[in-house]
Amino acid sequence: MAEIVLMPKLSDTMTDGVVAEWHKKVGDKVENGDLLAEIESDKATMEFESFQEGVLLHIGIEAGATAPVDSILAILGEEGEDVAAILEEAKKKAAESEKVEEAPKADAPVAPKAPSPKAVSAPVASSAPKAASSAPVVLNDGKIVASPLARKLAEEKNIPLSQVPGSGDGGRIVKRDIENFIPGGVVNTTESFYEEGLNSMRKVIGQRLSESKFSAPHFYLTQSIDMDNAMAARKAIIEAKGTKVSFNDMVLKATAKALKKHPGVNCSFLGDRVRYNDHVHIGVAMAVENGLLVPVVRFADQKSLQDISAEVKDYSVRAKDNKLTPDDWAGSTFTVSNLGMFGIESFTSIINSPDAAIMAIGGIKQVPVVKNNEIVPGNVMKVTLSCDHRAVDGAVGAAFLLTFKQILENPVLMYEL
């Protein structure tokens, strides 16, 4: 007997579907699990596999056409069946159904009719895989239900389908079952998770950064810096002074020098006014177990590289021991966030309000560079300046970054008065 295949409802919000492509044509033999067509829903284009067997007698929706859910997509049956009669019968049944919905009437005698074709629609697609059944689904004829792609992968990997649990609709074996199959083992497809309540620090971080991100119009400036001279200078300082300064210490020193020259970046947005700071207090973002702290190196422009290094190390130790006080993280005029030690090449940071800017420091990466018209190995560091456009204009931020770049590429400038 012929079976009508309806336009499937592939998502909870789908009302119409588009046939993106047919993979079978009228007259083709269709097996259970064969790829019949590709259907475009309101969310994605999905492969539609046949759940029936037979000859494709009729295509109800041509490729590229749109039709409501439950429209006649195709008719499968035995070769030679009268498609016109099937369509007419389906049309009559739809009309009768509409009449009943509009004005229900008492049942009336109806003349016997020929058996109508069975309408079949695919189940709604699920967004998450179901737990695998203990064994693959086997039809009465002994055939295991599996998608064409799953069968192909199983053949390539020499995996017996009879041993693979199916996690698809009705226990059907799908691609992920083959990919996750462990011979002689049990595949765990159960989703699991755990939740934690927000601690006080995380609540404050979420509140303050949300206020900053959604109230301050951020814009971003990125600069690449040649770090060859800075690397050589750091090595010389360590050898001469015996003090192990870090690249981050050098970044902070260069930042302080550049801020002193560009007070237009060393400022705070205070709602109805902008405060331009003569003093340079640099907040240093530090990750701790429960969140993020930003202790402040005060009057950083007046401190030596070694002093900055010692102060940051002290802050780091006390931050890990949870011994920082509110005074330690209050009063910044600018913030530096460095993720270079984690291999991050570049990123953007959210401004630490009321500061008007924050600078994100990436890692030093060895790349080919052009020097003296020759391509040679170089060490480059990318930095990104986030600015609050209410207080800092693009040209002001760019001028600050240029000075910062010049100082790091010529470390002797750190020591100029």
Residue pairs with C-beta under 8 A, 6 or more apart in sequence:
1 77
1 115
1 117
1 118
2 54
2 57
2 75
2 76
2 77
2 78
2 81
2 83
2 86
2 117
3 52
3 54
3 75
3 76
3 77
3 117
3 118
3 119
3 120
4 72
4 74
4 75
4 86
4 90
4 117
4 118
4 119
4 120
5 36
5 50
5 52
5 72
5 73
5 74
5 75
5 76
5 119
5 120
5 121
6 69
6 70
6 71
6 72
6 73
6 119
6 120
6 121
7 17
7 39
7 61
7 67
7 68
7 69
7 70
7 71
7 72
7 73
7 121
8 17
8 39
8 48
8 69
8 73
8 121
8 122
8 123
8 124
8 125
9 69
9 70
9 121
9 124
10 17
10 39
10 41
10 43
10 44
10 46
10 122
10 124
10 125
11 41
11 42
11 43
11 124
11 125
12 124
13 42
13 43
14 41
14 42
14 43
14 69
15 42
15 68
15 69
16 42
16 66
16 67
16 68
16 69
17 39
17 40
17 41
17 66
17 67
17 68
17 69
18 39
18 40
18 64
18 65
18 66
19 37
19 38
19 39
19 40
19 61
19 62
19 63
19 64
19 65
19 67
19 73
20 37
20 38
20 39
20 40
20 45
20 63
20 64
21 37
21 38
21 63
22 36
22 37
22 59
22 63
23 34
23 35
23 36
23 37
23 38
24 30
24 34
24 36
24 37
24 56
25 56
25 59
26 56
26 57
26 58
26 59
27 55
27 56
27 79
28 55
28 56
29 54
29 55
29 56
30 36
30 50
30 52
30 53
30 54
30 55
30 56
30 76
31 50
31 53
32 50
32 51
32 52
32 53
32 139
32 143
32 145
33 49
33 50
33 145
33 146
33 147
33 148
33 151
33 172
34 49
34 50
34 148
35 47
35 48
35 49
35 50
35 148
36 48
36 49
36 50
36 56
36 74
37 48
37 73
37 74
38 45
38 46
38 47
38 48
39 45
39 46
39 48
46 125
48 122
49 122
49 147
49 148
50 76
51 120
51 122
52 76
52 120
53 76
54 76
54 77
54 78
55 76
55 77
55 78
55 79
56 74
56 75
56 76
57 74
57 75
57 76
57 77
57 79
57 81
57 83
58 72
58 74
58 75
58 83
58 86
58 87
59 73
59 74
60 67
60 71
60 72
60 73
60 74
60 75
61 67
61 71
61 72
61 73
67 73
70 121
72 87
72 90
75 83
75 86
75 87
75 117
77 86
77 117
85 114
86 117
89 113
89 114
89 116
89 117
90 116
90 117
90 119
93 116
123 169
126 169
128 191
129 167
129 176
129 189
130 167
130 168
130 169
130 189
131 167
131 189
131 190
132 165
132 166
132 167
132 177
132 187
132 189
133 165
133 166
133 167
133 171
134 165
135 165
135 171
136 144
136 145
136 146
136 161
136 162
136 164
136 165
136 166
136 171
136 173
137 144
137 145
137 166
137 170
137 171
137 172
138 144
138 145
139 145
144 161
144 162
144 173
145 166
145 170
145 171
145 172
145 173
146 154
146 161
146 164
146 166
146 172
146 173
146 174
147 168
147 172
147 173
147 174
147 175
149 174
149 175
150 161
150 173
150 174
150 175
150 177
150 178
151 161
153 159
153 175
153 178
153 179
154 160
154 161
154 164
154 173
154 178
157 178
159 178
159 181
159 183
161 173
163 181
163 183
164 173
164 177
164 178
164 181
165 171
165 173
165 177
165 187
166 172
166 173
166 174
166 177
167 174
167 176
167 177
167 189
168 174
168 177
176 189
177 187
180 187
180 189
181 187
198 206
199 290
199 291
201 290
201 291
201 292
202 290
202 291
205 291
205 292
208 352
208 353
209 350
211 353
212 350
212 351
212 352
212 353
213 350
215 353
216 269
216 351
216 353
216 388
216 389
216 390
217 388
217 389
217 390
218 348
218 350
218 351
218 386
218 387
218 388
218 389
219 386
219 387
219 389
219 394
219 397
220 348
220 384
220 385
220 386
220 387
221 384
221 385
221 387
221 394
221 397
221 398
221 401
222 346
222 382
222 383
222 384
222 385
223 382
223 383
223 384
223 385
223 401
223 402
223 404
223 405
224 380
224 381
224 382
225 380
225 381
225 382
225 383
225 404
225 405
225 408
225 409
226 369
226 378
226 379
226 380
226 409
227 247
227 364
227 379
227 380
227 381
227 408
227 409
228 378
228 379
229 408
229 409
229 410
229 411
230 247
230 250
230 408
230 409
230 411
231 364
231 379
233 250
233 411
233 412
234 245
234 246
234 247
234 250
237 243
237 245
237 305
238 244
238 245
241 306
243 306
243 309
244 309
245 305
245 306
245 309
246 309
247 340
247 364
247 381
248 284
248 312
248 336
248 338
248 340
248 361
249 305
249 308
249 309
249 312
250 305
250 408
250 411
250 414
251 336
251 338
251 361
251 408
252 282
252 284
252 297
252 300
252 308
252 312
252 336
253 300
253 303
253 305
253 308
253 414
254 404
254 407
254 408
254 414
255 282
255 300
255 334
255 336
255 359
255 404
256 280
256 282
256 300
256 301
256 303
256 308
257 301
257 403
257 407
257 413
257 414
258 265
258 400
258 403
258 404
258 407
259 265
259 266
259 280
259 282
259 301
259 333
259 334
259 400
260 266
260 280
260 301
261 400
261 403
262 396
262 399
262 400
262 403
263 276
263 277
263 278
264 276
264 392
264 393
264 396
264 400
265 334
265 356
265 357
265 385
265 387
265 392
265 396
265 397
265 400
266 276
266 277
266 280
266 333
266 334
267 274
267 275
267 276
267 277
267 333
267 356
267 357
267 391
267 392
268 274
268 275
268 277
268 333
268 354
268 355
268 356
268 391
269 353
269 354
269 356
269 388
269 390
269 391
270 354
274 356
274 390
274 391
277 333
279 298
279 299
279 333
280 299
280 300
280 301
280 333
280 334
281 296
281 297
281 298
281 299
281 300
281 331
281 332
281 333
281 334
282 296
282 297
282 300
282 332
282 333
282 334
282 335
282 336
283 294
283 295
283 296
283 297
283 329
283 332
283 334
283 335
283 336
283 352
283 355
284 294
284 295
284 296
284 297
284 312
284 315
284 335
284 336
285 292
285 293
285 294
285 335
285 336
285 337
285 338
285 349
285 352
286 292
286 293
286 294
286 295
286 315
286 316
286 319
288 319
288 320
288 322
289 320
293 319
293 324
293 329
294 329
294 332
294 335
294 352
295 315
295 319
295 324
295 328
295 329
296 328
296 329
296 330
296 331
296 332
297 303
297 308
297 311
297 312
297 315
298 331
300 308
303 311
305 414
315 324
315 328
318 324
318 328
332 352
332 355
333 355
334 355
334 357
334 358
334 359
335 349
335 351
335 352
335 355
335 357
335 358
335 359
336 358
336 359
336 361
337 349
337 358
337 359
337 360
337 361
338 360
338 361
339 347
339 360
339 361
339 362
339 363
340 361
340 362
340 363
340 364
340 381
341 363
342 363
343 363
344 362
344 363
345 362
345 363
345 365
345 382
346 360
346 362
346 382
346 383
346 384
347 360
347 362
347 384
348 360
348 384
348 386
349 358
349 359
349 360
349 384
349 386
350 358
350 386
351 357
351 358
351 386
351 387
351 388
352 358
355 388
356 387
356 388
356 390
356 391
356 392
357 385
357 386
357 387
357 388
357 392
357 397
358 385
358 386
359 383
359 384
359 385
359 386
359 404
360 383
360 384
360 385
360 386
361 381
361 383
362 381
362 382
362 383
362 384
363 381
364 379
364 380
364 381
365 379
365 380
365 381
366 377
366 378
366 379
366 380
367 377
367 378
367 379
367 380
368 375
368 376
368 377
368 378
369 375
369 376
369 377
369 378
369 380
370 376
371 378
381 408
383 401
383 404
385 397
385 400
385 401
387 394
387 397
406 413
407 413
407 414
